[in-house]
Amino acid sequence: MVVYPSFKHERNLISQGLTLLAGVDEAGCGCWAGPVYAAAVILPLDSRIGMIRDSKTLNEKQRVLIVEKIKLKATAWSIGIASAQEIDELNIRQATFLAMRRALESLTMQPHAVLCDGFMIPKLAIPCRRIVKGDKYVKSIAAASIVAKTARDEELKRLETVYPGYGFATHKGYGTKQHRFALKQLGPCAIHRMSYRPLKQPVTS
């Protein structure tokens, strides 16, 4: 059964005087290639975008339609990125935090607090609340998950034209059979995450 998120957590914080709240989520942590993306979205309570939910429960056509409504109705939204090289240098957890901080720093207004899917983002000057399965239950986090996912998917489609033959436009960098076969044939390229176990060892099947 599909769960539709609500503004329950946002309303709780607003009642405490924290009126500008940013939902934050990532896309691409589990991929073998490409950057990790994060999005921050400040969504007004009267935005009334009924289809918002965890981006993983939506197909690409639905996400593209909904993301335009989010961008139109959001008080502010932004995207942060950490490259494959930064992932290899820092590890995926720290690179994801970096992308999240970059997204928050890129907002046109400073939120009073942050609601984040699954993580407490370190090194923030404002309060951060970790919500387990936040993209499932919290509307501003679900909105951020859609913004991050659609932006990353578009970038992987572009990277397919830069590094043809890997199928990035199809699998978006995840460890599919198609991706594994391409690695066996072509070897890794500049956007592969060489610190990931599948890239450290020869791909044999």
N, CA and C of each residue as an Amber inpcrd file, in Angstrom:
protein
   615
   0.8360000  -1.1950000   0.0000000   0.0000000   0.0000000   0.0000000
   0.8750000   1.2520000   0.0000000   0.5660000   2.1940000  -0.8710000
   1.3270000   3.4400000  -0.9600000   1.0030000   4.3320000   0.2320000
   2.0430000   4.8350000   0.8700000   1.8800000   5.7630000   1.9970000
   2.1270000   7.1830000   1.4980000   1.1970000   8.0670000   1.7700000
   1.3700000   9.4600000   1.3880000   1.8560000  10.2520000   2.5960000
   2.9440000  10.9740000   2.4470000   3.5040000  11.7280000   3.5780000
   2.6150000  12.9050000   3.9590000   2.8770000  13.4430000   5.1450000
   2.0900000  14.5650000   5.6430000   3.0260000  15.6670000   6.1470000
   2.4180000  16.7540000   6.5990000   3.1630000  17.8660000   7.1960000
   3.1740000  17.7760000   8.7270000   2.9410000  16.5940000   9.2740000
   2.8640000  16.4480000  10.7360000   4.1300000  16.9400000  11.4220000
   5.2960000  16.5160000  10.9630000   6.5520000  16.9200000  11.5930000
   6.8200000  18.4120000  11.3990000   6.4800000  18.9160000  10.2220000
   6.6610000  20.3430000   9.9830000   5.7850000  21.1660000  10.9200000
   4.5330000  20.7510000  11.0760000   3.6190000  21.5010000  11.9530000
   4.1060000  21.4840000  13.4050000   4.6730000  20.3780000  13.8310000
   5.2000000  20.2750000  15.1860000   6.3170000  21.2940000  15.4180000
   7.2140000  21.4200000  14.4590000   8.3190000  22.3760000  14.6000000
   7.8430000  23.8170000  14.4510000   6.8680000  24.0250000  13.5670000
   6.3160000  25.3690000  13.4170000   5.6720000  25.8300000  14.7180000
   5.0360000  24.9070000  15.4340000   4.4180000  25.2620000  16.7250000
   5.4570000  25.6720000  17.7610000   6.7300000  25.2870000  17.5160000
   7.8230000  25.6600000  18.4060000   8.5180000  26.9390000  17.9570000
   7.9870000  27.5640000  16.9030000   8.5440000  28.8260000  16.4280000
   9.5460000  28.7080000  15.3010000   9.7580000  27.4760000  14.8010000
  10.6960000  27.2720000  13.6920000   9.8850000  27.2410000  12.3980000
   9.7640000  28.3780000  11.7520000   8.7760000  28.5110000  10.6810000
   9.3030000  28.1600000   9.2880000  10.6020000  28.2710000   9.0720000
  11.1660000  27.9050000   7.7790000  11.8790000  26.5690000   7.9190000
  11.3180000  25.5280000   7.3270000  11.8270000  24.1680000   7.5140000
  12.2110000  23.5630000   6.1730000  13.4100000  23.0390000   6.1020000
  13.8910000  22.4300000   4.8700000  13.9100000  20.9120000   4.9990000
  13.2740000  20.2280000   4.0700000  13.4180000  18.7870000   3.9700000
  14.6270000  18.4690000   3.1070000  15.3980000  17.4650000   3.4990000
  16.6170000  17.1020000   2.7720000  16.6410000  15.6000000   2.5280000
  17.0280000  15.2130000   1.3170000  17.2010000  13.7960000   0.9950000
  18.2490000  13.6610000  -0.0970000  18.7360000  12.4250000  -0.2800000
  19.7870000  12.1580000  -1.2630000  19.2850000  11.2240000  -2.3450000
  20.0880000  11.1450000  -3.4090000  19.8400000  10.1710000  -4.4750000
  21.1830000   9.6670000  -4.9830000  21.3090000   8.3550000  -5.1030000
  22.4910000   7.7840000  -5.7230000  23.5420000   7.2280000  -4.8040000
  23.2270000   7.0410000  -3.5270000  24.2290000   6.5040000  -2.6000000
  24.7100000   5.1150000  -3.0230000  23.8050000   4.2760000  -3.4820000
  24.1480000   2.8940000  -3.7670000  24.6970000   2.6330000  -5.1590000
  24.8840000   3.6800000  -5.9340000  25.3410000   3.5100000  -7.3120000
  26.8280000   3.1940000  -7.3870000  27.2340000   2.5750000  -8.4770000
  28.6430000   2.2960000  -8.7320000  29.3240000   3.4460000  -9.4570000
  28.5330000   4.3460000 -10.0210000  29.1060000   5.4130000 -10.8410000
  28.2920000   6.6860000 -10.6900000  28.9560000   7.8030000 -10.9720000
  28.2930000   9.0950000 -10.9660000  28.2880000   9.7520000  -9.6030000
  27.9090000  11.0200000  -9.5590000  27.8710000  11.7560000  -8.3030000
  26.7100000  11.3330000  -7.4210000  26.8020000  11.6840000  -6.1410000
  25.6550000  11.5820000  -5.2480000  25.0030000  12.9600000  -5.2090000
  23.6980000  12.9900000  -5.2760000  22.9320000  14.2400000  -5.2790000
  22.1720000  14.3770000  -3.9670000  21.9640000  15.6060000  -3.5480000
  21.0750000  15.9010000  -2.4260000  20.2250000  17.1020000  -2.8040000
  19.0350000  17.1540000  -2.2590000  18.1600000  18.3060000  -2.4810000
  17.6310000  18.8020000  -1.1490000  17.4200000  20.1050000  -1.0860000
  16.7780000  20.7450000   0.0670000  15.5520000  21.4860000  -0.4430000
  14.4270000  21.2690000   0.2040000  13.1680000  21.8820000  -0.2320000
  12.4540000  22.4870000   0.9680000  12.1060000  23.7560000   0.8570000
  11.2390000  24.4140000   1.8330000   9.8660000  24.5030000   1.1930000
   8.9290000  23.7400000   1.7180000   7.6160000  23.6050000   1.0970000
   6.5470000  24.2150000   2.0030000   5.7790000  25.1760000   1.5090000
   4.7210000  25.7570000   2.3430000   3.6130000  24.7560000   2.6290000
   2.9780000  24.9020000   3.7870000   1.9460000  23.9490000   4.1910000
   0.7240000  23.9780000   3.2790000   0.5300000  25.0860000   2.5740000
  -0.6260000  25.1920000   1.6790000  -0.2710000  24.8740000   0.2290000
   0.8320000  24.1530000   0.0060000   1.2800000  23.8840000  -1.3600000
   0.3440000  22.9440000  -2.1190000  -0.2760000  22.0160000  -1.4150000
  -1.3020000  21.1460000  -2.0050000  -0.8440000  20.4440000  -3.2930000
   0.2760000  19.7430000  -3.1970000   0.7320000  18.9160000  -4.3130000
   0.4500000  17.4710000  -3.9250000  -0.6680000  16.9600000  -4.3780000
  -1.1870000  15.7000000  -3.8570000  -0.3670000  14.4660000  -4.1520000
   0.4160000  14.4750000  -5.2210000   1.1360000  13.2700000  -5.6300000
   2.4810000  13.0920000  -4.9420000   2.8940000  14.0270000  -4.0940000
   4.2130000  13.9260000  -3.4610000   4.2690000  12.6870000  -2.5770000
   5.2910000  11.8660000  -2.8110000   5.5960000  10.7340000  -1.9540000
   7.0240000  10.2880000  -2.2500000   7.4890000   9.2800000  -1.5470000
   8.8330000   8.7580000  -1.7450000   9.0970000   8.5570000  -3.2380000
  10.1980000   9.1320000  -3.7270000  10.4790000   9.0850000  -5.1700000
  10.5840000   7.6590000  -5.6980000  10.9680000   6.7140000  -4.8380000
  11.1210000   5.3180000  -5.2780000   9.7810000   4.6740000  -5.6180000
   8.6790000   5.2470000  -5.1710000   7.3580000   4.6990000  -5.4560000
   6.7240000   5.3340000  -6.6950000   7.4550000   6.2290000  -7.3490000
   6.9510000   6.9110000  -8.5370000   7.7510000   6.4830000  -9.7570000
   7.1120000   6.4490000 -10.9130000   7.8750000   6.1910000 -12.1330000
   8.4580000   7.5000000 -12.6550000   9.3080000   7.3880000 -13.6620000
  10.0190000   8.5820000 -14.1440000   9.0640000   9.6550000 -14.6570000
   8.0430000   9.2580000 -15.3800000   7.0850000  10.2260000 -15.9160000
   6.3840000  10.9770000 -14.7810000   6.0110000  10.2630000 -13.7270000
   5.3590000  10.9090000 -12.5870000   6.3090000  11.8720000 -11.8810000
   7.5550000  11.4450000 -11.6940000   8.5240000  12.3090000 -11.0160000
   8.7540000  13.6090000 -11.7810000   8.8780000  13.4990000 -13.0930000
   9.1230000  14.6920000 -13.9120000   7.9480000  15.6600000 -13.8260000
   6.7380000  15.1250000 -13.7990000   5.5470000  15.9670000 -13.6780000
   5.4910000  16.6410000 -12.3110000   5.7450000  15.8650000 -11.2530000
   5.6170000  16.3930000  -9.8930000   6.7410000  17.3630000  -9.5620000
   7.9420000  17.1230000 -10.0620000   9.0620000  17.9940000  -9.6980000
   8.8240000  19.4250000 -10.1780000   8.1590000  19.5710000 -11.3120000
   7.8670000  20.9240000 -11.7950000   6.8910000  21.6360000 -10.8690000
   5.9320000  20.9030000 -10.3200000   4.9930000  21.5000000  -9.3640000
   5.7050000  21.8740000  -8.0690000   6.6260000  21.0230000  -7.6370000
   7.3900000  21.3250000  -6.4170000   8.1950000  22.5970000  -6.6020000
   8.9090000  22.7030000  -7.7120000   9.7420000  23.8770000  -7.9620000
   8.9030000  25.1420000  -8.0740000   7.7040000  25.0020000  -8.6190000
   6.8190000  26.1490000  -8.7780000   6.2660000  26.6250000  -7.4410000
   5.9090000  25.6900000  -6.5500000   5.2210000  26.0470000  -5.3140000
   6.1300000  26.1360000  -4.0920000   7.3480000  25.6290000  -4.1900000
   8.2600000  25.6700000  -3.0410000   8.6440000  27.1010000  -2.7000000
   8.7940000  27.3520000  -1.4040000   9.3270000  28.6380000  -0.9640000
  10.7710000  28.7890000  -1.4340000  11.5080000  27.6870000  -1.3950000
  12.8740000  27.6330000  -1.9210000  13.2510000  26.1760000  -2.1310000
  14.1310000  25.9390000  -3.0930000  14.6600000  24.5890000  -3.3070000
  16.0620000  24.7060000  -3.8880000  16.8730000  23.6960000  -3.6720000
  18.2350000  23.7250000  -4.1940000  18.7910000  22.3010000  -4.2480000
  19.9000000  22.1760000  -4.9580000  20.5520000  20.8800000  -5.1590000
  22.0250000  20.9940000  -4.7750000  22.5450000  19.9470000  -4.1480000
  23.9630000  19.8460000  -3.8510000  24.5070000  18.5430000  -4.4110000
  25.7560000  18.5610000  -4.8110000  26.3630000  17.4040000  -5.4760000
  27.7280000  17.1100000  -4.8540000  28.0570000  15.8330000  -4.7430000
  29.4250000  15.4070000  -4.4380000  29.8430000  14.4280000  -5.5250000
  31.0030000  14.6520000  -6.0990000  31.4590000  13.8840000  -7.2590000
  31.9010000  12.4820000  -6.8720000  32.0850000  11.6470000  -7.8850000
  32.6090000  10.2980000  -7.6520000  33.9890000  10.3640000  -7.0100000
  34.7850000  11.3410000  -7.4020000  36.1170000  11.5020000  -6.8120000
  36.0180000  11.8570000  -5.3270000  35.0790000  12.7310000  -4.9880000
  34.8850000  13.0850000  -3.5760000  34.3660000  11.8930000  -2.7810000
  33.5210000  11.0850000  -3.4010000  33.0470000   9.8660000  -2.7370000
  34.2220000   8.9430000  -2.4260000  35.1110000   8.7730000  -3.3860000
  36.2830000   7.9140000  -3.1690000  37.2110000   8.4810000  -2.0980000
  37.3410000   9.7910000  -2.0540000  38.2460000  10.4240000  -1.0920000
  37.6750000  10.4290000   0.3250000  36.3640000  10.6570000   0.4350000
  35.7520000  10.8890000   1.7470000  35.0320000   9.6670000   2.3100000
  34.5280000   8.7980000   1.4770000  33.5910000   7.6870000   1.6630000
  32.1740000   8.2110000   1.3920000  31.2770000   7.2970000   1.0880000
  29.9530000   7.6980000   0.6110000  29.1510000   8.4380000   1.6780000
  29.2750000   8.0430000   2.9440000  28.5170000   8.7300000   4.0040000
  28.9270000  10.1940000   4.1020000  30.2340000  10.4440000   4.1650000
  30.7080000  11.8230000   4.3030000  30.4520000  12.6390000   3.0310000
  30.5530000  12.0050000   1.8780000  30.2610000  12.7140000   0.6330000
  28.7820000  13.0810000   0.5480000  27.9250000  12.2030000   1.0510000
  26.4950000  12.5110000   1.0750000  26.2170000  13.6950000   1.9880000
  26.8530000  13.7210000   3.1580000  26.7030000  14.8730000   4.0490000
  27.1760000  16.1500000   3.3640000  28.2790000  16.0530000   2.6230000
  28.7970000  17.2120000   1.9040000  27.7840000  17.7100000   0.8870000
  27.1780000  16.7970000   0.1250000  26.1560000  17.1840000  -0.8510000
  24.9570000  17.8240000  -0.1630000  24.5680000  17.2800000   0.9940000
  23.4360000  17.8430000   1.7330000  23.7430000  19.2540000   2.2230000
  24.9600000  19.4540000   2.7600000  25.3280000  20.8010000   3.2160000
  25.3840000  21.7800000   2.0450000  25.8820000  21.3110000   0.9170000
  25.9150000  22.1720000  -0.2700000  24.5130000  22.5530000  -0.7180000
  23.5860000  21.6130000  -0.6470000  22.1980000  21.9260000  -1.0060000
  21.6310000  22.9850000  -0.0640000  21.8470000  22.8170000   1.2240000
  21.3290000  23.7870000   2.1950000  21.9760000  25.1550000   2.0190000
  23.2740000  25.1750000   1.7530000  23.9750000  26.4490000   1.5690000
  23.5230000  27.1660000   0.3030000  22.9750000  26.4210000  -0.6530000
  22.5510000  27.0180000  -1.9170000  21.1270000  27.5590000  -1.8840000
  20.3980000  27.2960000  -0.8060000  19.0410000  27.8330000  -0.6880000
  19.0830000  29.3590000  -0.6870000  18.0590000  29.9600000  -1.2460000
  18.0050000  31.4220000  -1.3050000  17.6340000  32.0430000   0.0320000
  17.2220000  31.2230000   0.9770000  16.9380000  31.7130000   2.3350000
  17.3690000  30.6540000   3.3440000  17.7870000  31.0970000   4.5050000
  18.2900000  30.1840000   5.5290000  17.1310000  29.5710000   6.3080000
  16.9880000  28.2490000   6.2950000  15.9200000  27.6310000   7.0900000
  16.2290000  27.7050000   8.5810000  15.1920000  27.5910000   9.3870000
  15.3640000  27.5990000  10.8450000  15.7340000  26.2130000  11.3730000
  15.3810000  25.1910000  10.6110000  15.6940000  23.8130000  11.0070000
  15.6240000  22.9280000   9.7770000  16.1940000  21.7270000   9.9180000
  16.2690000  20.7810000   8.8150000  15.6410000  19.4580000   9.2350000
  14.8560000  18.8800000   8.3450000  14.3300000  17.5310000   8.5060000
  15.0260000  16.6610000   7.4700000  15.7310000  15.6380000   7.9240000
  16.5580000  14.8430000   7.0160000  16.1570000  13.3790000   7.0560000
  16.1630000  12.7430000   5.8950000  15.8130000  11.3330000   5.8010000
  16.9420000  10.4640000   6.3320000  16.7710000   9.9150000   7.5180000
  17.6710000   8.8920000   8.0380000  18.9630000   9.3490000   8.6700000
  19.3500000  10.6110000   8.4940000  20.6520000  11.0600000   8.9690000
  20.5400000  12.3200000   9.8250000  21.4930000  12.4710000  10.7380000
  21.7670000  13.7620000  11.3620000  22.9300000  14.3640000  10.5930000
  22.7080000  15.4500000   9.9060000  23.7600000  16.0490000   9.0910000
  24.7330000  16.7850000  10.0000000  26.0040000  16.4070000  10.0220000
  26.9660000  17.0910000  10.9030000  27.3640000  18.4580000  10.3490000
  27.9420000  19.2620000  11.2270000  28.5180000  20.5630000  10.8650000
  27.4830000  21.5490000  10.3430000  26.2810000  21.5090000  10.9260000
  25.2590000  22.4910000  10.5890000  25.1410000  23.5090000  11.7100000
  24.8670000  24.7440000  11.3340000  24.6930000  25.8020000  12.3330000
  23.2430000  25.9090000  12.7900000  22.3710000  25.0950000  12.2280000
  20.9470000  25.1180000  12.5730000  20.5230000  23.7210000  13.0200000
  19.4180000  23.6030000  13.7610000  18.9760000  22.2840000  14.2300000
  18.6470000  21.3380000  13.0830000  18.9490000  20.0700000  13.2970000
  18.6360000  19.0340000  12.3100000  17.9170000  17.9020000  13.0170000
  16.8020000  17.4840000  12.4650000  16.0510000  16.3660000  13.0270000
  16.1150000  15.1900000  12.0660000  16.5870000  14.0460000  12.5560000
  16.6690000  12.8250000  11.7630000  15.3250000  12.1100000  11.8180000
  14.7840000  11.7970000  10.6480000  13.5090000  11.0890000  10.5650000
  13.7320000   9.7650000   9.8350000  13.5720000   8.6580000  10.5250000
  13.6950000   7.3470000   9.8920000  12.5560000   7.1780000   8.8920000
  12.9010000   6.7720000   7.6790000  11.9440000   6.6570000   6.5710000
  11.2300000   7.9830000   6.3320000  11.9980000   9.0590000   6.4560000
  11.4260000  10.3920000   6.2840000  10.8380000  10.6210000   4.9090000
  11.4300000  10.0130000   3.8700000  10.8790000  10.2010000   2.5280000
   9.5180000   9.5400000   2.3780000   9.1920000   8.6520000   3.2960000
   7.8990000   7.9700000   3.2760000   6.8300000   8.7510000   4.0490000
   7.2570000   9.4340000   5.1220000   6.2790000  10.0250000   6.0430000
   6.2540000  11.5590000   6.0800000   7.3190000  12.2130000   5.6570000
   7.4390000  13.6740000   5.8150000   7.3970000  14.3340000   4.4380000
   6.4580000  15.2390000   4.2630000   6.1980000  15.7650000   2.9260000
   7.3740000  16.5530000   2.3540000   8.0270000  17.3720000   3.1600000
   9.1340000  18.1570000   2.6200000  10.3290000  17.2760000   2.2730000
  10.5240000  16.1880000   3.0280000  11.5970000  15.2460000   2.6890000
  11.2460000  14.4820000   1.4150000  10.0040000  14.0570000   1.2860000
   9.5710000  13.3690000   0.0630000   9.7610000  14.2680000  -1.1540000
   9.4450000  15.5520000  -0.9930000   9.6560000  16.5050000  -2.0900000
  11.1330000  16.5900000  -2.4500000  11.9910000  16.6180000  -1.4270000
  13.4350000  16.6640000  -1.6780000  13.9120000  15.3990000  -2.3820000
  13.3300000  14.2610000  -2.0300000  13.7320000  13.0060000  -2.6750000
  13.4070000  13.0370000  -4.1660000  12.2890000  13.6380000  -4.5270000
  11.8930000  13.7370000  -5.9320000  12.8070000  14.7020000  -6.6830000
  13.1240000  15.8400000  -6.0670000  14.0030000  16.8230000  -6.7080000
  15.3900000  16.2290000  -6.9300000  15.9250000  15.5470000  -5.9160000
  17.2570000  14.9550000  -6.0320000  17.2810000  13.8560000  -7.0890000
  16.2870000  13.0000000  -7.0710000  16.2420000  11.8660000  -8.0030000
  16.1270000  12.3340000  -9.4460000  15.2310000  13.2720000  -9.7370000
  15.0520000  13.7220000 -11.1170000  16.2960000  14.4510000 -11.6210000
  16.9260000  15.2420000 -10.7580000  18.1370000  15.9620000 -11.1750000
  19.2710000  14.9870000 -11.4670000  19.4290000  13.9880000 -10.6160000
  20.5040000  13.0120000 -10.8460000  20.2420000  12.1750000 -12.0960000
  19.0060000  11.7800000 -12.3040000  18.6800000  11.0020000 -13.5000000
  19.0220000  11.7830000 -14.7720000  18.7180000  13.0750000 -14.7800000
  19.0460000  13.8950000 -15.9450000  20.5470000  13.9670000 -16.1620000
  21.3060000  14.0750000 -15.0760000  22.7550000  14.1270000 -15.1940000
  23.3170000  12.8040000 -15.7240000  22.7750000  11.6800000 -15.2860000
  23.2640000  10.3950000 -15.7860000  22.9250000  10.1990000 -17.2550000
  21.8040000  10.7530000 -17.6900000  21.4990000  10.7160000 -19.1280000
  22.5340000  11.5270000 -19.9080000  22.9170000  12.6650000 -19.3620000
  23.9520000  13.4730000 -20.0200000  25.2870000  12.7420000 -20.0280000
  25.6310000  12.0970000 -18.9190000  26.9050000  11.3960000 -18.8290000
  26.9760000  10.2050000 -19.7710000  25.8260000   9.6550000 -20.1480000
  25.8130000   8.5760000 -21.1420000  26.3860000   9.0690000 -22.4670000
  26.1570000  10.3480000 -22.7900000  26.6980000  10.8920000 -24.0480000
  28.2000000  11.1530000 -23.9400000  28.6930000  11.3630000 -22.7290000
  30.1210000  11.5990000 -22.5040000  30.8780000  10.2730000 -22.4430000
  30.2430000   9.2750000 -21.8060000  30.8510000   7.9490000 -21.6430000
  29.8980000   6.9000000 -22.2090000  29.8160000   6.8230000 -23.5460000
  28.8540000   5.8960000 -24.1670000  29.2500000   4.4410000 -23.9550000
  28.2340000   3.6060000 -23.9970000  28.4730000   2.1750000 -23.9160000
  28.2090000   1.5550000 -22.5660000  28.1140000   2.3810000 -21.5190000
  27.9000000   1.8420000 -20.1730000  26.4190000   1.7070000 -19.8140000
  25.5700000   2.4120000 -20.5370000  24.1390000   2.3480000 -20.2430000
  23.7000000   3.2400000 -19.1070000  24.4580000   4.3160000 -18.8340000
  24.1130000   5.1820000 -17.7100000  22.7070000   5.7630000 -17.8100000
  22.2510000   6.0410000 -19.0260000  20.9150000   6.6110000 -19.1960000
  19.8290000   5.6420000 -18.7670000  20.1470000   4.3530000 -18.7800000
  19.1660000   3.3210000 -18.4170000  19.2440000   2.9550000 -16.9410000
  20.4350000   2.5600000 -16.4800000  20.5500000   2.0700000 -15.0980000
  20.9650000   3.1360000 -14.0970000  21.3130000   4.3280000 -14.5860000
  21.6530000   5.4880000 -13.7400000  22.8250000   5.2200000 -12.7950000
  23.6880000   4.2860000 -13.1800000  24.8820000   4.0210000 -12.3830000
  24.7410000   2.9020000 -11.3760000  23.5480000   2.3250000 -11.2460000
  23.3510000   1.2250000 -10.2980000  23.9690000  -0.0680000 -10.8400000
  24.1750000  -1.0240000  -9.9570000  24.8920000  -2.2480000 -10.2950000
  24.0340000  -3.2970000 -10.9580000  23.5170000  -2.9890000 -12.1130000
  22.6790000  -3.9220000 -12.8530000  23.5280000  -4.9030000 -13.6640000
  22.8700000  -5.9060000 -14.2130000  23.5480000  -6.8650000 -15.0820000
  24.1470000  -6.1590000 -16.2970000  23.3980000  -5.2160000 -16.8550000
  23.8810000  -4.4330000 -17.9960000  25.1490000  -3.6610000 -17.6420000
  25.1460000  -3.0500000 -16.4670000  26.3030000  -2.2750000 -16.0200000
  27.5110000  -3.1840000 -15.7910000  27.2730000  -4.3080000 -15.1710000
  28.3540000  -5.2590000 -14.9190000  28.9710000  -5.7570000 -16.2360000
  28.1270000  -6.0390000 -17.2210000  28.6220000  -6.5000000 -18.5190000
  29.4570000  -5.4100000 -19.1930000  28.9820000  -4.1460000 -19.1130000
  29.7220000  -3.0410000 -19.7210000  31.0830000  -2.8630000 -19.0640000
  31.1420000  -3.0120000 -17.7490000  32.4220000  -2.9110000 -17.0440000
  33.3820000  -4.0210000 -17.4780000  32.8390000  -5.1930000 -17.6780000
  33.6730000  -6.3030000 -18.1240000  34.2580000  -6.0270000 -19.5050000
  33.4580000  -5.3970000 -20.3700000  33.8940000  -5.1230000 -21.7260000
  34.7840000  -3.8890000 -21.8330000  34.4540000  -2.8430000 -21.0930000
  35.0930000  -1.5380000 -21.2680000  36.0320000  -1.1430000 -20.1360000
  35.8730000  -1.7710000 -18.9810000  36.6070000  -1.3070000 -17.8090000
  35.9570000  -0.0450000 -17.2540000  36.3920000   0.4180000 -16.0890000
  35.7870000   1.6120000 -15.4880000  36.1590000   2.8830000 -16.2340000
  35.3260000   3.9030000 -16.0810000  35.6070000   5.2130000 -16.6670000
  35.7810000   6.2350000 -15.5440000  35.8990000   7.4900000 -15.9100000
  36.2610000   8.5390000 -14.9530000  35.2100000   8.7820000 -13.8750000
  33.9660000   8.3760000 -14.1140000  32.9220000   8.6500000 -13.1120000
  32.5910000   7.4280000 -12.2650000  33.3440000   6.3550000 -12.4160000
  33.1110000   5.2000000 -11.5520000  33.7160000   5.4310000 -10.1690000
  33.0650000   4.8620000  -9.1650000  33.4960000   5.0050000  -7.7750000
  34.4550000   3.8610000  -7.4590000  35.7300000   4.1530000  -7.5830000
  36.7330000   3.1050000  -7.5070000  36.9000000   2.5500000  -6.0930000
  36.3650000   3.2240000  -5.0970000  36.4390000   2.7240000  -3.7240000
  35.3710000   1.6720000  -3.4360000  34.4030000   1.5130000  -4.3440000
  33.3420000   0.5350000  -4.1380000  33.8570000  -0.8720000  -4.4570000
  33.4160000  -1.8180000  -3.6810000  33.9260000  -3.1930000  -3.8030000
  33.8230000  -3.7530000  -5.2210000  32.7020000  -3.5910000  -5.9360000
  32.6320000  -4.1580000  -7.2890000  33.6800000  -3.5800000  -8.2400000
  34.1600000  -2.3490000  -7.9610000  35.1710000  -1.7380000  -8.8190000
  36.5820000  -2.0870000  -8.3920000  36.7510000  -2.5440000  -7.1570000
  38.0780000  -2.8970000  -6.6580000  38.5550000  -4.2340000  -7.1840000
  37.6080000  -5.0920000  -7.5630000  37.9490000  -6.4300000  -8.0200000
  37.5390000  -6.5840000  -9.4760000  38.2070000  -7.4300000 -10.2300000
  37.8430000  -7.5990000 -11.6430000  36.4050000  -8.0830000 -11.7860000
  35.6970000  -7.4920000 -12.7590000  34.3420000  -7.9320000 -13.0570000
  34.4270000  -9.1240000 -13.9980000  33.9400000 -10.2670000 -13.5290000
  34.0890000 -11.5020000 -14.2990000  32.7880000 -12.0200000 -14.8710000
  31.6730000 -11.4920000 -14.3840000  30.3950000 -11.9820000 -14.9210000
  29.3490000 -10.9110000 -14.7950000
